[in-house]
Amino acid sequence: MVFKKRFLSLLCLCLAALLMLSACGGSETPEATDANGDPIATETDKDGNVIEVPKDPNGTPTKRPALDFAGDPTMDGIDTGFARNFADMFTERDLAGTYDESKCAIIKCNGGEISASSNAVGVSGSKALISKEGVYIVRGTLNDGTIIIDADDTAKIQIVLDNANLTSATHAAIYVKNANKVFITLAAGTNNTVKNGGKFEQTDDNNVDAPIFSKQDITFNGTGSLTVESPAGHGIVGKDDLVIAGGKYNVTASGHALDANDSVRITQATVTVKAGKDAIRAENPEDSTRGYVIICDGTYNLSAGGDAISATSDVQIDAGKFEIAAGVGADLSAATAPSARGIKADGNLLVADGTIKIETPDDAINVNGSIILAKGSLEIKAGDDALNANDSIYAVKADVTINESYECYEAAHVEIRGGKHTLNSKDDAINAAGGADGSGEVSATEGSLKITAGEIFVTADGGDGFDVKGVFEMSGGLVVISVSAKDGHAAFDYNVSGTISGGMFVAAGSSHLPSLPTSEGQGVLSINAGAQAAGTEVTVTDTDGKTVIYEKIALDFEVVVVSSPEIVKGQTYNVKIGNQSGSFEAK
């Protein structure tokens, strides 16, 4: 009886504690969960937006939310109609990479022979022919042979590589001749290799020139790893869509590493490439809606003798980390020199987010349409232009560091709406004249440079800071321009008009200047200080002694032009440049 009373007392205490805990937690926001009831990890980005954190890139890829720029006022007026959404690019089966081994046919490779557990696989020595829809697991080592997929147009076939090492001395080790779609799944925890021996001998009407060659749509998924070696051809070729959804890839090819006709689509993969030609290429010159590249997160280390990423349509990067080296080993002075751009597109480039580092002796980014940098960060070292677009460059919230270039931004129209821009050039830092390699150059009055926000630091050692064939407008942000006076270049130049209605503007260069910018709501000071050495400090104070502007100028200069909301037209300001000082009236 005593035990029963003690048990009831203990039970009451536990219930009371549970009630107290429930009451305390009742006002808390419940944890977000997905459709399976699993918790969704979130974080707050640099703009204060709560975003979903994708799972481990080496795990099963997760869906990404659709791009939505409609609610972002900083993207107003920018045409992003070409952008493609994740859900339209990757199917459920692309992302899954799952299979039930008990329902799979097993293909075993043993040196020079292949055996199969199903009569759906026709075997002849070191060749296997898959002709029926199903899932097939490939294991073992094939010294010199081919797995051929030749099925009905409606057949969906899944090949699971489970520690498979496949080599063909004279052909593709995996050859997709016909099917509706083929999935190659990298089994979890496995290392797989597909190689060609150094030459390609054609066995039918198709020009097979890669260890993995597909005439149909092909998807790679799963969480294992795949090494592809092609000493005499391309790495992976898909004549329709080439999709990579998860996994780890190491591709070495004397030609293009990843090559497709209609599109290359990659999400949450780890890709390391060493290519003699292009690292990632989508080329379909006959259809402007195809031939595009879209990358939706992951890690990419791309080394290419030609272009690192090339598309005859658009390139879209939603997220990811990129280390890009283009033109590796290329002689750009040769008559047959290849294109050696970091990212090249005949259409547009959209960077929705991501971290991108590019090094190339050519243009880092070159497009025939527009470059849109919505977010993310870029670090560039280019032998020619850093960003070159025939139409427009929009830098919205991205941070851009250009350590070396001929010209930093070149396009018909340049708009900077935010972010931090550190621009180093041998010629003009921003050239609003247009034309990829001068091919689309605008007339003397049609270019434009518009700055509404952001921080822009320009060092142009051999050209103008801003060279605008048309209209320059600044309504906000911070601009600091340093141009060497030794060659007589201007800190800024415009053909039609220049207006400053907001923001802080400091420009130092030679005594060669166009008309001063017209100011609306704030004044402009122009001071000829004579020859001044690099590193000279410029300080502007008002009559109360308050510092309005302070900058250390990076290059030698003769003239400084400054403007700020704290500088009022008609009022006098004290200006100190190095050891010189004086009072000047703002215009």
C-alpha positions as CSV (number, residue, x, y, z in Angstrom):
1,M,0.0,0.0,0.0
2,V,2.9,2.3,0.8
3,F,4.5,1.5,-2.5
4,K,1.3,2.3,-4.4
5,K,1.0,5.7,-2.7
6,R,4.7,6.5,-3.5
7,F,4.1,5.5,-7.2
8,L,1.0,7.7,-7.5
9,S,2.9,10.6,-5.9
10,L,5.8,10.2,-8.3
11,L,3.4,9.9,-11.3
12,C,1.7,13.2,-10.2
13,L,5.0,14.9,-10.0
14,C,6.0,13.8,-13.5
15,L,2.6,14.9,-14.9
16,A,3.0,18.3,-13.2
17,A,6.5,18.7,-14.7
18,L,5.3,17.8,-18.1
19,L,2.4,20.3,-17.9
20,M,4.9,23.0,-16.8
21,L,7.2,22.2,-19.7
22,S,4.2,22.2,-22.1
23,A,3.1,25.6,-20.8
24,C,6.6,27.0,-21.1
25,G,7.0,25.9,-24.7
26,G,3.5,26.7,-25.9
27,S,4.3,30.1,-27.2
28,E,7.4,29.0,-29.2
29,T,7.3,28.7,-33.0
30,P,7.2,25.0,-34.0
31,E,10.2,23.7,-35.8
32,A,9.8,23.7,-39.5
33,T,9.6,20.3,-41.1
34,D,9.6,19.0,-44.7
35,A,7.0,16.7,-46.3
36,N,8.5,13.7,-44.5
37,G,8.4,15.3,-41.1
38,D,12.1,15.8,-41.0
39,P,13.4,19.2,-39.6
40,I,14.4,21.8,-42.1
41,A,17.7,23.6,-41.3
42,T,17.5,27.3,-41.8
43,E,19.9,30.3,-41.5
44,T,19.7,34.0,-42.0
45,D,21.7,35.4,-44.9
46,K,23.6,38.7,-45.1
47,D,20.4,40.5,-46.2
48,G,18.3,39.2,-43.2
49,N,16.4,36.6,-45.2
50,V,15.7,33.2,-43.6
51,I,16.7,30.6,-46.1
52,E,16.8,26.8,-46.2
53,V,20.2,25.3,-45.8
54,P,20.8,22.5,-48.4
55,K,21.9,19.2,-47.1
56,D,25.5,18.0,-47.4
57,P,26.5,18.4,-51.1
58,N,27.9,14.9,-51.0
59,G,24.6,13.5,-49.9
60,T,21.3,13.1,-51.7
61,P,20.5,16.4,-53.4
62,T,17.6,18.4,-52.0
63,K,15.1,20.5,-53.8
64,R,15.8,24.2,-54.0
65,P,13.2,26.9,-53.9
66,A,12.2,28.6,-57.2
67,L,14.1,31.8,-58.0
68,D,11.9,34.8,-57.2
69,F,13.2,38.2,-58.0
70,A,9.7,39.8,-58.1
71,G,9.8,40.8,-54.4
72,D,13.2,42.3,-54.6
73,P,13.1,46.0,-55.5
74,T,16.9,46.0,-56.2
75,M,16.1,43.7,-59.2
76,D,13.5,46.0,-60.7
77,G,13.8,46.5,-64.4
78,I,16.3,43.7,-64.9
79,D,15.1,41.1,-67.4
80,T,15.5,37.7,-65.8
81,G,12.9,36.0,-67.9
82,F,15.5,33.6,-69.2
83,A,16.2,32.2,-65.7
84,R,15.3,28.5,-65.2
85,N,13.8,27.0,-62.0
86,F,15.2,24.0,-60.2
87,A,12.0,22.0,-60.3
88,D,11.9,22.3,-64.1
89,M,15.6,21.2,-64.5
90,F,15.7,18.1,-62.2
91,T,13.1,15.3,-61.9
92,E,12.3,13.4,-58.7
93,R,14.2,10.4,-60.2
94,D,17.2,12.6,-61.1
95,L,17.5,13.5,-57.4
96,A,16.7,10.2,-55.8
97,G,19.5,7.8,-56.9
98,T,17.7,5.0,-55.1
99,Y,17.3,1.3,-56.1
100,D,16.2,-2.0,-54.5
101,E,19.0,-4.5,-55.1
102,S,16.7,-7.5,-54.7
103,K,14.9,-6.3,-57.9
104,C,18.1,-5.6,-59.9
105,A,19.9,-7.6,-62.5
106,I,23.6,-8.0,-61.6
107,I,26.4,-7.6,-64.2
108,K,29.8,-8.9,-63.0
109,C,33.0,-7.9,-64.8
110,N,35.9,-10.2,-64.3
111,G,38.9,-9.0,-66.3
112,G,38.1,-9.9,-69.9
113,E,34.7,-11.4,-69.3
114,I,31.2,-10.3,-68.3
115,S,28.5,-12.4,-66.7
116,A,24.9,-11.4,-66.0
117,S,22.1,-12.7,-63.7
118,S,19.3,-11.8,-66.2
119,N,18.6,-12.7,-69.8
120,A,17.7,-9.0,-70.3
121,V,21.5,-8.6,-70.7
122,G,23.0,-10.1,-73.7
123,V,26.6,-11.0,-73.1
124,S,29.4,-11.8,-75.6
125,G,32.8,-12.0,-74.0
126,S,33.7,-8.5,-72.8
127,K,30.6,-6.9,-74.3
128,A,27.2,-6.6,-72.6
129,L,24.0,-5.4,-74.3
130,I,21.1,-4.0,-72.2
131,S,17.9,-3.9,-74.2
132,K,15.1,-3.8,-71.7
133,E,13.9,-1.3,-69.1
134,G,15.1,-2.0,-65.6
135,V,17.8,-1.5,-63.0
136,Y,21.2,-3.1,-63.5
137,I,24.1,-3.2,-60.9
138,V,27.6,-3.3,-62.4
139,R,30.5,-4.6,-60.3
140,G,34.1,-5.6,-60.9
141,T,36.8,-4.8,-63.3
142,L,36.5,-4.8,-67.1
143,N,39.9,-4.6,-68.8
144,D,38.7,-4.0,-72.4
145,G,35.1,-4.0,-73.1
146,T,31.8,-2.1,-73.4
147,I,28.4,-1.9,-71.8
148,I,25.9,-0.9,-74.5
149,I,22.4,0.3,-73.8
150,D,20.2,-0.1,-76.9
151,A,16.5,-0.3,-75.9
152,D,13.1,1.0,-77.0
153,D,12.5,4.7,-77.2
154,T,10.2,4.4,-74.1
155,A,12.7,2.6,-71.9
156,K,14.1,4.2,-68.7
157,I,17.3,2.3,-67.7
158,Q,19.2,2.7,-64.5
159,I,22.9,1.5,-64.2
160,V,24.2,1.3,-60.7
161,L,28.0,1.5,-60.5
162,D,29.1,-0.5,-57.4
163,N,32.9,-0.3,-57.3
164,A,33.0,-0.8,-61.1
165,N,36.3,-0.2,-63.0
166,L,35.5,-0.2,-66.7
167,T,38.0,0.3,-69.6
168,S,37.6,0.2,-73.3
169,A,40.8,0.4,-75.3
170,T,39.2,1.6,-78.5
171,H,35.6,2.7,-77.7
172,A,33.3,3.9,-75.0
173,A,33.2,1.8,-71.9
174,I,29.6,2.9,-71.4
175,Y,27.7,3.5,-74.7
176,V,24.1,4.7,-74.6
177,K,22.9,4.0,-78.2
178,N,19.1,4.2,-77.6
179,A,16.6,4.6,-74.7
180,N,14.2,7.1,-73.4
181,K,16.6,8.1,-70.6
182,V,19.5,6.5,-68.8
183,F,20.4,7.0,-65.1
184,I,23.9,6.1,-63.9
185,T,23.9,5.9,-60.1
186,L,27.0,5.9,-58.0
187,A,26.4,3.5,-55.1
188,A,27.0,4.9,-51.7
189,G,30.6,4.6,-50.4
190,T,32.0,3.3,-53.8
191,N,34.8,4.4,-56.0
192,N,34.2,3.9,-59.7
193,T,36.4,4.4,-62.8
194,V,35.5,4.6,-66.5
195,K,38.4,4.9,-69.0
196,N,39.3,4.9,-72.7
197,G,42.7,3.4,-73.7
198,G,43.8,6.3,-76.0
199,K,41.9,5.9,-79.3
200,F,38.4,5.6,-80.6
201,E,37.4,3.1,-83.4
202,Q,33.9,3.6,-84.7
203,T,31.5,0.7,-84.8
204,D,28.4,2.3,-86.2
205,D,27.2,5.6,-87.6
206,N,27.8,7.5,-84.3
207,N,31.0,9.3,-83.8
208,V,31.8,7.9,-80.3
209,D,34.5,10.0,-78.7
210,A,34.2,9.6,-74.9
211,P,34.5,6.8,-72.4
212,I,30.9,7.6,-71.4
213,F,28.9,8.5,-74.5
214,S,25.1,8.9,-74.7
215,K,22.9,9.6,-77.7
216,Q,20.0,10.2,-75.3
217,D,19.3,12.0,-72.1
218,I,21.6,10.8,-69.3
219,T,21.6,11.5,-65.6
220,F,24.3,10.8,-63.0
221,N,23.2,10.6,-59.4
222,G,24.0,8.8,-56.1
223,T,26.5,9.6,-53.5
224,G,29.6,7.6,-54.6
225,S,32.5,8.8,-56.7
226,L,33.4,8.5,-60.4
227,T,36.7,9.0,-62.1
228,V,36.7,9.4,-65.9
229,E,39.9,9.3,-68.0
230,S,40.0,10.1,-71.7
231,P,43.5,10.6,-73.1
232,A,42.3,10.9,-76.7
233,G,38.8,12.4,-76.5
234,H,36.1,14.0,-74.4
235,G,35.2,12.9,-70.9
236,I,31.4,12.5,-70.7
237,V,29.3,13.3,-73.7
238,G,25.5,13.6,-73.8
239,K,23.9,14.4,-77.2
240,D,20.7,15.6,-75.4
241,D,20.6,16.7,-71.7
242,L,23.5,15.8,-69.4
243,V,22.3,15.9,-65.7
244,I,24.5,15.5,-62.6
245,A,22.6,15.3,-59.3
246,G,24.9,14.6,-56.5
247,G,28.1,12.5,-56.2
248,K,31.8,13.2,-56.6
249,Y,33.4,13.4,-60.1
250,N,37.0,13.6,-61.3
251,V,37.2,14.0,-65.0
252,T,40.4,14.2,-67.1
253,A,40.1,14.6,-70.9
254,S,42.2,15.8,-73.8
255,G,39.0,17.3,-75.2
256,H,35.9,18.7,-73.4
257,A,35.3,17.2,-70.0
258,L,31.5,17.5,-69.7
259,D,29.9,18.0,-73.1
260,A,26.2,18.1,-74.1
261,N,24.1,19.4,-77.0
262,D,21.0,20.6,-75.3
263,S,22.0,21.3,-71.7
264,V,24.4,20.6,-68.8
265,R,22.5,20.6,-65.5
266,I,24.3,20.1,-62.2
267,T,23.2,20.2,-58.6
268,Q,25.0,19.6,-55.3
269,A,27.9,17.7,-56.8
270,T,31.7,17.8,-56.3
271,V,33.3,18.1,-59.7
272,T,37.0,18.3,-60.4
273,V,38.0,18.7,-64.1
274,K,41.2,18.8,-66.1
275,A,40.4,19.4,-69.7
276,G,42.5,20.0,-72.8
277,K,39.6,22.0,-74.3
278,D,36.4,23.2,-72.4
279,A,35.7,22.0,-68.9
280,I,31.8,22.2,-69.1
281,R,30.2,22.9,-72.5
282,A,26.7,23.0,-73.9
283,E,26.5,23.7,-77.6
284,N,23.4,23.8,-79.8
285,P,23.8,26.6,-82.3
286,E,20.7,25.5,-84.2
287,D,18.3,26.1,-81.3
288,S,18.6,29.3,-79.1
289,T,16.5,27.7,-76.4
290,R,19.0,25.0,-75.9
291,G,22.7,24.8,-75.3
292,Y,22.6,26.1,-71.8
293,V,24.4,25.4,-68.5
294,I,22.7,25.6,-65.1
295,I,24.5,24.9,-61.8
296,C,22.6,24.8,-58.6
297,D,25.1,24.4,-55.8
298,G,28.1,22.2,-55.2
299,T,31.9,22.5,-55.4
300,Y,33.7,22.9,-58.7
301,N,37.4,22.9,-59.5
302,L,37.7,23.5,-63.2
303,S,41.0,23.6,-65.2
304,A,40.6,24.0,-68.9
305,G,42.9,24.6,-71.9
306,G,39.9,26.4,-73.5
307,D,36.8,27.9,-71.8
308,A,35.9,26.7,-68.3
309,I,32.1,27.0,-68.8
310,S,30.8,27.6,-72.3
311,A,27.2,27.8,-73.6
312,T,25.6,28.7,-76.9
313,S,22.6,29.9,-74.8
314,D,22.6,31.0,-71.2
315,V,24.7,30.2,-68.1
316,Q,23.0,30.2,-64.7
317,I,24.6,29.7,-61.4
318,D,22.3,29.5,-58.4
319,A,24.9,28.7,-55.8
320,G,28.1,26.9,-55.3
321,K,31.9,27.3,-54.8
322,F,34.0,27.6,-58.0
323,E,37.7,27.5,-58.6
324,I,38.2,28.2,-62.3
325,A,41.4,28.3,-64.4
326,A,40.8,28.8,-68.1
327,G,43.4,28.8,-71.0
328,V,45.7,26.6,-69.0
329,G,48.7,25.9,-71.3
330,A,47.1,27.8,-74.2
331,D,49.1,30.1,-76.5
332,L,46.7,32.9,-77.1
333,S,49.1,34.6,-79.6
334,A,48.8,31.6,-82.0
335,A,46.6,31.9,-85.1
336,T,44.7,28.9,-83.9
337,A,44.5,30.0,-80.3
338,P,41.3,28.8,-78.5
339,S,38.8,30.8,-76.7
340,A,40.0,30.8,-73.1
341,R,37.2,32.5,-71.0
342,G,36.3,31.5,-67.5
343,I,32.6,31.7,-68.4
344,K,31.4,32.3,-71.9
345,A,27.8,32.5,-73.1
346,D,26.2,33.5,-76.4
347,G,23.1,34.4,-74.3
348,N,23.1,35.8,-70.8
349,L,24.8,35.0,-67.4
350,L,22.9,35.0,-64.2
351,V,24.7,34.5,-60.9
352,A,22.0,34.2,-58.2
353,D,24.5,33.4,-55.5
354,G,27.8,31.6,-55.1
355,T,31.5,32.1,-54.6
356,I,33.4,32.2,-57.9
357,K,37.2,32.6,-58.4
358,I,38.5,32.9,-62.0
359,E,42.0,33.1,-63.4
360,T,42.6,33.3,-67.2
361,P,44.8,35.0,-69.7
362,D,41.6,35.9,-71.7
363,D,38.3,37.4,-70.5
364,A,37.1,36.1,-67.2
365,I,33.4,36.4,-68.2
366,N,32.3,37.1,-71.7
367,V,28.6,37.1,-72.9
368,N,26.7,38.4,-75.9
369,G,23.7,39.3,-73.8
370,S,23.8,40.6,-70.2
371,I,25.6,39.8,-67.0
372,I,23.4,39.8,-63.9
373,L,25.2,39.5,-60.6
374,A,22.3,39.2,-58.1
375,K,24.3,38.0,-55.1
376,G,27.5,36.1,-54.3
377,S,31.2,37.0,-54.6
378,L,33.6,37.0,-57.5
379,E,37.4,37.2,-57.4
380,I,39.1,37.6,-60.8
381,K,42.5,37.7,-62.3
382,A,42.2,38.2,-66.1
383,G,44.7,38.9,-68.9
384,D,41.9,40.7,-70.8
385,D,38.6,42.0,-69.6
386,A,37.1,40.8,-66.3
387,L,33.4,41.2,-67.2
388,N,32.5,41.8,-70.9
389,A,28.9,42.0,-72.2
390,N,27.5,43.2,-75.4
391,D,24.4,44.5,-73.7
392,S,24.4,45.2,-70.0
393,I,26.2,44.5,-66.7
394,Y,24.0,44.6,-63.6
395,A,25.9,44.3,-60.2
396,V,23.2,44.1,-57.6
397,K,24.3,42.7,-54.3
398,A,27.5,40.8,-55.4
399,D,30.9,41.6,-54.0
400,V,33.5,41.7,-56.8
401,T,37.3,41.8,-56.5
402,I,39.2,42.2,-59.7
403,N,42.9,41.8,-58.9
404,E,44.1,42.1,-62.4
405,S,42.5,42.9,-65.8
406,Y,42.8,45.0,-69.0
407,E,39.3,46.5,-68.4
408,C,37.1,45.5,-65.4
409,Y,33.6,46.1,-66.6
410,E,32.9,46.6,-70.3
411,A,29.3,46.8,-71.7
412,A,27.0,49.2,-73.4
413,H,25.2,49.8,-70.1
414,V,26.6,49.2,-66.6
415,E,24.4,49.5,-63.5
416,I,25.8,49.1,-59.9
417,R,23.1,48.7,-57.3
418,G,25.0,47.5,-54.3
419,G,27.9,45.3,-53.2
420,K,31.5,46.0,-52.9
421,H,33.6,46.4,-56.0
422,T,37.4,46.5,-56.0
423,L,38.5,47.2,-59.5
424,N,42.1,47.1,-60.8
425,S,42.7,47.6,-64.5
426,K,45.5,48.4,-67.0
427,D,43.1,50.4,-69.1
428,D,39.6,51.8,-68.3
429,A,38.1,50.3,-65.1
430,I,34.5,50.7,-66.3
431,N,34.0,51.2,-70.0
432,A,30.3,51.9,-70.8
433,A,30.8,51.7,-74.5
434,G,29.8,48.1,-75.1
435,G,30.9,45.3,-77.3
436,A,32.3,41.9,-76.6
437,D,35.8,42.4,-78.0
438,G,34.4,45.6,-79.6
439,S,32.0,43.7,-81.8
440,G,28.9,45.4,-80.4
441,E,30.2,48.8,-79.6
442,V,27.6,51.5,-79.2
443,S,27.6,55.0,-80.7
444,A,29.2,57.9,-79.0
445,T,26.0,58.8,-77.1
446,E,24.3,55.5,-76.3
447,G,26.3,54.1,-73.4
448,S,25.4,54.6,-69.8
449,L,26.8,54.1,-66.3
450,K,24.4,54.3,-63.4
451,I,25.3,53.9,-59.7
452,T,22.6,53.8,-57.0
453,A,24.4,52.0,-54.2
454,G,27.4,50.0,-53.3
455,E,31.1,50.7,-52.6
456,I,33.4,51.1,-55.7
457,F,37.1,51.4,-55.4
458,V,38.9,51.9,-58.7
459,T,42.6,51.8,-59.5
460,A,43.2,52.3,-63.2
461,D,46.9,52.3,-64.1
462,G,46.9,53.2,-67.8
463,G,43.3,54.2,-68.6
464,D,40.3,56.2,-67.4
465,G,38.5,55.3,-64.2
466,F,35.0,55.7,-65.8
467,D,34.8,56.0,-69.6
468,V,31.1,56.5,-70.6
469,K,30.0,56.9,-74.2
470,G,26.8,58.6,-73.1
471,V,25.3,59.4,-69.7
472,F,26.8,59.0,-66.2
473,E,24.4,59.1,-63.2
474,M,25.2,58.6,-59.5
475,S,22.5,58.7,-56.9
476,G,24.0,56.8,-54.0
477,G,26.9,54.7,-52.8
478,L,30.6,55.4,-52.4
479,V,33.0,55.8,-55.4
480,V,36.8,56.2,-55.0
481,I,38.7,56.5,-58.3
482,S,42.5,56.6,-58.6
483,V,44.0,57.0,-62.1
484,S,47.7,57.5,-62.8
485,A,48.5,61.0,-64.0
486,K,51.6,59.9,-65.9
487,D,49.7,59.0,-69.1
488,G,47.3,61.9,-69.0
489,H,44.2,59.8,-68.4
490,A,41.1,61.1,-66.8
491,A,39.6,59.9,-63.6
492,F,36.2,60.0,-65.3
493,D,35.0,60.8,-68.8
494,Y,31.5,61.0,-70.4
495,N,30.3,62.1,-73.8
496,V,26.8,63.4,-73.0
497,S,26.3,64.3,-69.3
498,G,27.3,63.5,-65.8
499,T,25.0,63.9,-62.7
500,I,25.7,63.3,-59.0
501,S,22.5,63.4,-56.9
502,G,23.7,61.3,-53.9
503,G,26.5,59.3,-52.5
504,M,30.2,60.1,-51.9
505,F,32.4,60.6,-54.9
506,V,36.2,60.9,-54.8
507,A,38.1,60.9,-58.1
508,A,41.9,61.6,-58.6
509,G,43.8,61.6,-61.8
510,S,45.5,63.8,-64.4
511,S,44.6,67.4,-65.1
512,H,42.7,66.2,-68.2
513,L,39.0,66.3,-67.1
514,P,35.7,66.7,-68.9
515,S,33.1,69.1,-67.5
516,L,32.5,68.6,-63.8
517,P,29.4,66.4,-63.0
518,T,26.2,68.4,-62.5
519,S,25.2,68.1,-58.9
520,E,21.6,67.9,-57.6
521,G,21.3,68.5,-53.8
522,Q,25.0,68.4,-53.1
523,G,28.1,70.3,-54.1
524,V,31.2,69.4,-56.1
525,L,34.8,70.5,-55.3
526,S,37.5,70.3,-58.0
527,I,41.1,71.0,-56.8
528,N,44.2,71.1,-59.0
529,A,47.0,70.1,-56.6
530,G,49.9,69.8,-59.1
531,A,52.0,66.6,-59.2
532,Q,51.2,64.4,-56.2
533,A,52.7,61.0,-55.3
534,A,50.8,57.8,-54.8
535,G,49.7,57.5,-51.2
536,T,49.0,61.2,-50.7
537,E,46.1,61.9,-48.3
538,V,43.2,64.1,-49.2
539,T,41.1,65.6,-46.4
540,V,38.1,67.9,-46.7
541,T,36.7,69.7,-43.7
542,D,33.9,72.2,-43.2
543,T,34.2,75.5,-41.5
544,D,33.5,73.9,-38.1
545,G,36.5,71.6,-38.6
546,K,34.4,68.5,-39.2
547,T,35.9,66.0,-41.6
548,V,33.6,65.5,-44.6
549,I,35.9,63.4,-46.8
550,Y,39.2,61.6,-46.1
551,E,40.9,59.3,-48.6
552,K,44.5,58.1,-49.3
553,I,44.9,58.1,-53.1
554,A,46.5,54.9,-54.5
555,L,48.3,56.3,-57.6
556,D,50.1,59.5,-58.5
557,F,47.7,62.3,-59.5
558,E,47.2,66.0,-60.3
559,V,43.5,66.8,-59.8
560,V,41.0,65.7,-57.2
561,V,37.2,66.0,-57.6
562,V,35.0,65.3,-54.6
563,S,31.3,65.4,-53.9
564,S,29.2,64.4,-50.8
565,P,25.8,65.0,-49.3
566,E,27.7,67.0,-46.6
567,I,29.1,69.3,-49.3
568,V,26.7,72.1,-50.0
569,K,26.8,74.3,-53.1
570,G,28.1,77.9,-52.4
571,Q,29.7,77.0,-49.1
572,T,33.5,77.0,-48.4
573,Y,35.5,74.0,-47.4
574,N,39.1,73.5,-46.3
575,V,41.0,71.0,-48.4
576,K,44.4,69.5,-47.4
577,I,46.3,67.5,-50.0
578,G,49.6,66.2,-48.7
579,N,51.4,69.3,-47.4
580,Q,49.2,71.7,-49.3
581,S,46.0,73.2,-48.0
582,G,43.5,75.9,-49.1
583,S,39.8,76.9,-49.0
584,F,37.5,76.2,-51.9
585,E,33.9,77.0,-52.7
586,A,31.6,74.1,-53.7
587,K,30.0,74.4,-57.1
